[in-house]
């Protein structure tokens, strides 16, 4: 049995199928693990969700910011933006079923020694704490208070984590760290204004993975979200898998046993 972790699919269904064919993926014995952002920006979000959900226990994912955005739109808390490519999915007869399935997925998950998250882990959280805090958000998203969470999910504040945070502010901070983080300041506060190259951070910030004294420095993290990283080597135990397929780049998978990478180019890219 082989576990393959795949970067941000974002509706690039055809490329996903090519990638699975390349690694000879067999759902009878292998598993596909995703780091979130299954949907949006690419052209086939509906087909992607149907395929992933259809794999049953041979598939596992964490939620990314685009997945949460889809849930918020489907439940009436947001409208599609000009760059969203979700119309076909939202009009599908099985949309509600797929959204309910997506709501059950966590924001962080442990697979063996690996921690899977969408964006990353702030320096002051260890693995157990990350999973515990992610579970707090999942409890809201899966339960009867889902709409209360979604109604307050958007926003860049609070920018710095505190154990004193409660309610929607606490859930928003956890969500932003796990699904939107790229740059942080010396205190670990989020700077969500920049999305570009890690080599050109906003003044007073650095990429989250370059922070000093990270509690998870000795534990492997598999993540996506940051296409500008282009899957670069971010340091020991860090596996960046978003290689920008939806933006004309590549879709990348990592064999979690051998750490061999496989990728396919975006069709027409």
Secondary structure, DSSP 8 states (H G I E B T S, - for coil): --EEEE---TT-HHHHHHHHHHTT--TTT-EEEE-S--SSSSS-HHHHHHHHHHTGGGEEEB--HHHHHHHHHHTTS----TT---HHHHHSTTHHHHHHHHHTSBSEEEETTEEEESS---TT--HHHHHHHHHHHHHHHHSTTHHHHHHT-------S--TT--HHHHHHHHHHHHHT--EEETT--EE-S--S-TTS--TTEEEGGG-TT-TTTTS-EEE---GGGTT---STTEEE---BGGGTSEEEEEETTT--EEEEE-TT-
